[in-house]
Amino acid sequence: MRTIQTWLTTLATGLLALTASANITPPAVIPLDNIIAVVNDDVILKSELNEYLKTIISQLRGQKANMPDMSALVKQGLDRLVLRSLQLQRAQNTGIQVDDATLNRSIQGIASKNGMNLQQFRSALLADNMNYESFREDIRKEIIISRLQNRDVVNRIKVNQREIDDYLLREKDLGPKKKLIKFSHILVSLPDAATPEQIQLSRNKVEKVLSLLNEGADFAQTAVTYSDGQKAMDGGQYDFRPTTQVPPLFNKIIKDLKPGQISEAFRSPYGFHILKLEEIKGQDKHIIPQTKLRHILIRTSALISSDDARTRLQQLHTRIVGGDDFATLAKSHSDDTLSAKEGGDLGWVSLGDTVTAFEKVYTVLEAGELSKPFETRYGWHIVQVMERRQHDDTAQFRRAKAVNNIKKQKTNEELQTWLRKLRDEAYVEYRLNDQL
């Protein structure tokens, strides 16, 4: 590489001399984009790191966080670009792709969440000095990595009944007021099969970090600067979650901390950790609105057109309004065989239990009110609201949340192991120091 660069420099010098002697104005010099890391068969360019750092710095300013030391930010950014490159290479080698239609829908969704149409969103990116095409490709890469992680890690995580029961038992032991905690984390990682020398280097680093924190250094800024954890760029902060969603080793440390207090450094198979308990709050009952419904469905088919189905339901609607019994008509005419046997009764329904088109109709009806015929993907319906209530769904909600939280915790642990293995098995050569 240096031989090539020397040759290019000599060639450039000769060309400049030649143009000068010929009284020709030389073209503008275009600086080469330097390679700052080699990752297997891929390279990371200095321009990529600069763009990535620009995004991170913008996010930190948006969060009004203290800006960390730039050399630490550069190291963190380069490490994340290396991991991104490794994941994208694995995705490419195993055939994971994202087509333009999927990418366009995703960007449209991002724009909508920000209250903009696509043109307004593009203008906002330009106002922030962000290239739209580069943004598109970054989103494509994020989707690819998400699909890869889902396939290799997330979809392989299983939660069994014993784990759910143990989770709920631990939650019950917390007392009637279930705790939600917000905490921050710094990780100084260790490689697999770390040597004594590597362990000592990490121990020295974590002791230095702890010393800085004890002297009053900002935890979030210190996390951005020194942490190897997934949340490092977010200041190491994890938002409110039940203690049962926190790794057991962390729980053992956190239970002895008061809000604002920082733990001593402690070790796990992943490395050395420091925790800060930010805040504690209670977790109340989960009360949800429910509606008791009954309906009559006429399905469309090759023999029954949409107009025919609507006409039949309009006739049934007229008969019900005229005094005919809803349940009797449902048993005789509804194509929903399960509810027809119960007189069309769907039981107590929560928001989200039915398709959107069905939900939009019944949610605006008064108790006892009968809808006009309407269409969903299942066919044509009439629906009647029988009763409404506020239901204590705490038991079911906690069980469903237990499954989600256990899976999330196991996923975080497995993802860390998977990323570390991906990194340990790769060829990575840093050339950043040569560029500084």
C-alpha positions in Angstrom: 0.0 0.0 0.0 2.8 2.4 0.9 4.6 1.6 -2.3 1.5 2.4 -4.3 1.0 5.6 -2.4 4.7 6.6 -3.0 4.2 5.9 -6.7 1.1 8.0 -6.8 2.8 10.8 -5.0 5.7 10.7 -7.5 3.3 10.6 -10.4 1.4 13.6 -9.0 4.6 15.6 -8.5 5.6 14.9 -12.1 2.3 15.9 -13.5 2.3 19.1 -11.5 5.8 19.9 -12.8 4.7 19.1 -16.3 1.6 21.3 -16.2 3.6 24.2 -14.6 6.2 24.1 -17.4 3.4 24.0 -20.0 1.7 26.9 -18.3 -1.5 24.8 -17.8 -3.7 25.2 -14.8 -3.6 21.9 -12.8 -6.8 20.2 -11.8 -8.1 20.4 -8.2 -6.5 17.8 -6.0 -9.0 15.2 -4.8 -7.8 13.6 -1.5 -7.8 9.8 -1.4 -10.3 8.1 0.9 -8.1 6.2 3.3 -8.7 2.7 4.5 -8.8 2.6 8.3 -9.7 -1.0 8.9 -9.7 -4.3 7.1 -12.5 -6.7 8.1 -12.1 -10.1 6.4 -12.7 -9.3 2.7 -14.2 -5.9 3.4 -12.6 -2.5 4.2 -13.8 0.5 6.3 -13.0 3.9 4.9 -12.3 7.1 6.8 -15.3 8.7 5.2 -17.6 6.0 6.5 -16.3 6.6 10.1 -16.7 10.4 9.7 -20.4 9.9 8.5 -21.1 7.5 11.4 -19.5 9.9 13.9 -21.5 12.8 12.5 -24.7 10.8 13.2 -23.6 9.8 16.7 -22.6 13.4 17.6 -25.9 14.7 16.3 -27.8 12.1 18.5 -25.8 13.1 21.6 -26.5 16.8 21.0 -30.2 16.0 20.6 -30.1 14.2 23.9 -28.2 17.2 25.4 -25.6 14.7 26.7 -22.1 15.8 27.5 -19.7 15.2 24.6 -17.2 12.4 25.3 -13.5 12.5 24.5 -13.2 12.4 20.7 -10.6 9.7 20.6 -12.9 7.4 22.7 -15.8 8.3 20.4 -13.7 7.3 17.4 -12.7 4.0 18.9 -16.3 3.2 19.8 -17.5 4.2 16.4 -14.9 2.1 14.6 -15.6 -1.0 16.7 -19.3 -0.7 15.8 -18.5 -0.3 12.1 -16.4 -3.5 12.3 -19.3 -5.4 13.9 -21.7 -4.0 11.3 -19.4 -5.1 8.5 -19.0 -8.6 9.9 -22.8 -9.0 10.1 -23.4 -7.6 6.6 -20.8 -10.0 5.2 -22.5 -13.0 7.0 -25.9 -11.8 5.7 -24.6 -11.6 2.1 -22.9 -15.0 2.3 -26.1 -16.6 3.5 -28.4 -14.9 1.0 -30.2 -12.2 3.1 -31.4 -9.3 1.0 -33.8 -6.3 1.2 -35.6 -5.3 -2.0 -36.4 -1.7 -2.8 -40.1 -2.1 -2.1 -39.5 -3.2 1.4 -36.9 -0.4 1.9 -39.4 2.2 0.6 -42.1 1.0 3.0 -39.7 1.2 5.9 -38.6 4.8 5.0 -42.2 5.8 4.5 -42.9 4.5 8.0 -40.1 6.5 9.5 -41.3 9.6 7.8 -44.9 9.0 9.0 -43.7 8.5 12.6 -42.0 11.9 12.3 -45.3 13.5 11.0 -44.0 14.0 7.5 -44.6 12.8 4.0 -41.6 11.5 2.0 -40.7 14.8 0.3 -40.8 16.6 3.7 -38.6 13.9 5.2 -36.1 14.2 2.4 -36.0 18.0 2.9 -35.4 17.5 6.7 -32.5 15.2 6.0 -30.9 17.7 3.6 -31.4 20.5 6.2 -29.4 18.3 8.6 -26.7 17.9 6.0 -27.5 14.2 5.5 -27.4 12.6 2.1 -30.7 10.9 1.3 -29.2 8.0 -0.7 -26.7 7.3 2.0 -29.6 7.3 4.5 -31.5 4.8 2.4 -28.5 2.5 2.3 -28.0 2.8 6.0 -31.7 1.8 6.6 -31.2 -1.1 4.2 -28.2 -2.3 6.2 -30.2 -2.0 9.4 -33.0 -4.2 8.0 -30.5 -6.8 6.8 -28.8 -6.9 10.1 -32.1 -7.2 11.9 -33.1 -10.1 9.7 -29.8 -11.8 10.3 -30.0 -11.4 14.0 -33.6 -12.7 14.0 -32.6 -15.7 12.0 -29.4 -16.6 13.8 -30.3 -15.6 17.4 -33.8 -14.3 18.1 -35.9 -17.0 16.4 -33.9 -19.7 18.2 -34.8 -18.4 21.7 -37.4 -20.6 23.4 -39.2 -19.9 26.7 -40.6 -22.8 28.6 -43.4 -22.9 31.2 -40.9 -23.5 34.1 -39.1 -20.3 33.2 -42.4 -18.4 33.1 -43.4 -19.8 36.5 -40.0 -19.0 38.1 -40.2 -15.4 36.6 -43.7 -14.9 38.1 -42.6 -16.3 41.4 -39.7 -13.9 41.6 -42.0 -11.1 40.7 -44.4 -12.1 43.5 -41.6 -12.1 46.0 -41.2 -8.4 45.3 -44.5 -7.7 47.1 -47.8 -6.1 46.1 -46.0 -3.1 44.6 -43.9 -4.5 41.8 -40.8 -2.5 41.2 -39.7 -1.0 37.9 -36.1 0.1 37.8 -34.1 2.3 35.5 -30.3 1.8 35.5 -27.1 2.5 33.6 -24.3 0.0 32.8 -20.7 0.1 31.8 -19.0 -3.1 30.5 -15.3 -3.7 30.0 -15.4 -6.8 27.9 -13.2 -9.9 28.0 -12.6 -12.2 25.0 -13.4 -15.9 25.1 -10.7 -17.9 26.8 -9.1 -14.7 28.0 -5.5 -15.0 29.1 -4.3 -13.8 32.6 -2.7 -10.8 30.9 -6.0 -9.9 29.1 -7.9 -10.3 32.3 -5.5 -8.0 34.2 -5.7 -5.3 31.4 -9.5 -5.3 31.6 -9.4 -5.2 35.4 -7.0 -2.2 35.3 -9.3 -0.5 32.9 -12.5 -1.0 34.9 -10.7 0.2 38.1 -9.7 3.3 36.3 -13.3 3.9 35.1 -14.6 3.3 38.7 -12.1 5.8 40.0 -13.2 8.4 37.5 -16.9 7.9 38.5 -16.1 8.1 42.2 -14.3 11.4 41.5 -17.6 12.8 40.0 -17.3 12.0 36.3 -20.6 11.9 34.5 -21.8 8.2 34.2 -23.3 8.6 30.7 -20.3 10.4 29.2 -18.0 7.8 30.8 -20.1 5.0 29.4 -19.8 6.5 25.9 -16.1 6.8 26.3 -15.2 3.5 27.9 -18.0 0.9 27.8 -18.1 -2.0 25.4 -21.8 -2.7 26.1 -24.6 -2.5 23.5 -26.0 0.7 25.1 -22.7 2.5 25.3 -23.7 5.2 22.8 -26.9 5.8 24.8 -24.8 6.5 27.9 -25.2 2.9 29.0 -28.8 3.7 30.1 -31.6 1.1 30.2 -35.1 2.4 30.5 -37.7 1.3 33.1 -38.2 -2.5 33.3 -39.3 -5.0 35.9 -36.4 -6.5 38.0 -37.4 -9.8 36.6 -36.3 -8.6 33.2 -32.8 -7.7 34.6 -30.1 -10.4 34.5 -30.0 -12.1 38.0 -26.4 -11.1 38.5 -27.3 -7.4 38.0 -30.3 -7.8 40.3 -28.1 -9.1 43.1 -26.0 -5.9 42.8 -28.9 -3.4 42.2 -31.0 -4.6 45.2 -28.3 -3.1 47.5 -28.1 0.3 45.7 -30.1 3.4 46.3 -31.2 5.7 43.4 -28.2 7.6 42.1 -25.7 5.2 43.7 -22.9 3.4 41.7 -21.9 -0.2 42.3 -18.4 -1.6 42.8 -16.9 -3.3 39.7 -17.9 -7.0 39.4 -17.1 -9.8 36.9 -19.3 -12.0 34.7 -18.3 -14.3 31.8 -18.7 -11.3 29.6 -16.2 -9.1 31.4 -16.2 -6.5 34.2 -19.3 -4.4 35.0 -20.3 -1.2 36.8 -24.0 -0.4 37.5 -25.8 2.8 38.5 -29.3 2.7 39.8 -31.1 5.7 38.3 -34.7 5.4 39.5 -37.3 3.1 41.0 -41.1 3.2 40.6 -44.0 0.9 41.3 -46.0 -1.1 38.8 -49.8 -0.9 39.1 -52.5 -3.2 38.0 -53.2 -3.6 34.3 -56.8 -2.6 33.6 -58.1 -2.8 30.0 -61.4 -1.9 28.4 -63.4 -4.8 27.0 -66.6 -5.1 25.0 -69.0 -8.0 24.9 -70.1 -8.5 21.2 -72.2 -10.6 19.0 -72.2 -10.6 15.2 -73.6 -12.3 12.1 -71.2 -13.0 9.2 -72.0 -13.7 5.6 -68.9 -14.8 3.7 -68.4 -14.0 0.0 -67.5 -16.8 -2.4 -67.7 -17.8 -6.1 -71.4 -18.3 -5.5 -72.1 -15.3 -3.2 -70.9 -11.9 -4.4 -70.1 -9.0 -2.2 -73.4 -7.3 -3.2 -75.4 -10.5 -2.4 -73.8 -10.7 1.0 -74.5 -7.1 1.8 -78.1 -7.5 0.7 -78.7 -10.5 2.8 -77.3 -8.8 5.9 -79.4 -5.7 5.2 -82.5 -7.9 5.3 -81.3 -9.5 8.6 -80.6 -6.0 10.0 -84.2 -4.9 9.1 -85.6 -8.0 10.8 -83.6 -7.4 14.0 -84.7 -3.8 14.2 -88.2 -5.0 13.6 -88.1 -7.2 16.7 -86.7 -10.6 15.5 -84.3 -12.3 17.9 -80.6 -11.6 17.1 -79.4 -15.0 18.5 -82.0 -17.0 16.6 -81.0 -15.3 13.3 -77.3 -15.8 14.0 -77.8 -19.5 14.6 -79.7 -19.8 11.3 -77.7 -17.5 9.0 -74.2 -16.7 10.3 -71.3 -18.3 8.4 -69.1 -18.0 11.5 -69.9 -21.5 12.7 -68.2 -21.2 16.1 -70.1 -18.1 17.2 -73.3 -19.1 15.4 -73.8 -21.9 17.9 -73.7 -19.3 20.7 -76.2 -17.0 18.9 -73.4 -15.0 17.4 -71.7 -14.3 20.8 -68.0 -13.4 20.5 -67.6 -13.1 24.3 -65.5 -10.3 25.8 -63.2 -8.7 23.2 -60.1 -6.5 23.9 -58.7 -3.9 21.6 -56.4 -5.6 19.1 -58.3 -8.9 19.3 -60.1 -8.3 16.0 -59.1 -6.9 12.6 -58.9 -3.2 12.3 -62.0 -2.8 10.1 -64.1 -4.7 12.6 -62.7 -2.8 15.6 -63.4 0.6 13.9 -67.1 -0.2 13.8 -67.8 -1.7 17.2 -65.7 0.9 19.2 -68.0 3.7 18.2 -71.3 1.9 19.0 -73.2 2.5 22.2 -74.2 -0.5 24.5 -77.1 -2.2 22.8 -76.6 -0.5 19.5 -76.6 -2.5 16.2 -74.3 -1.6 13.4 -75.2 -1.3 9.7 -73.7 -4.0 7.4 -69.9 -3.5 6.9 -67.1 -5.4 5.1 -63.9 -6.9 6.4 -61.5 -9.4 4.7 -63.7 -12.2 6.1 -66.9 -11.0 4.5 -69.9 -8.9 5.5 -71.0 -8.4 9.1 -73.5 -6.8 11.4 -72.3 -6.5 15.0 -74.1 -5.5 18.2 -72.4 -4.2 21.4 -74.0 -6.1 24.3 -72.0 -4.7 27.3 -68.7 -2.8 28.2 -66.5 -3.1 31.2 -63.1 -2.3 32.6 -61.3 -5.6 33.1 -58.4 -6.4 35.5 -56.1 -8.2 33.0 -53.1 -8.2 35.4 -52.6 -11.9 35.6 -52.8 -12.5 31.8 -50.8 -9.4 31.2 -48.0 -10.4 33.5 -47.8 -13.8 32.1 -47.6 -12.5 28.5 -45.1 -9.9 29.7 -43.1 -12.6 31.4 -42.7 -14.4 28.1 -41.6 -11.2 26.4 -39.2 -10.2 29.1 -37.6 -13.6 29.4 -37.1 -13.8 25.7 -35.7 -10.3 25.6 -33.2 -11.0 28.4 -32.1 -14.3 26.8 -31.8 -12.6 23.4 -29.5 -9.9 24.8 -27.3 -12.5 26.3 -27.2 -14.7 23.3 -26.7 -11.7 21.0 -23.6 -10.6 23.0 -22.2 -14.2 22.7 -23.0 -14.4 19.0 -21.3 -11.0 18.2 -18.3 -11.9 20.3 -17.9 -15.2 18.4 -18.3 -13.4 15.1 -15.6 -10.9 16.1 -13.2 -13.6 17.5 -13.4 -15.7 14.3 -12.8 -12.8 11.9 -9.7 -11.2 10.5 -9.6 -7.5 11.6 -6.7 -5.2 11.0 -6.9 -1.6 12.3 -5.1 1.1 10.4 -6.7 4.1 12.2 -3.5 5.1 13.9 -1.8 5.6 10.6 -4.5 8.1 9.6 -4.3 10.3 12.7 
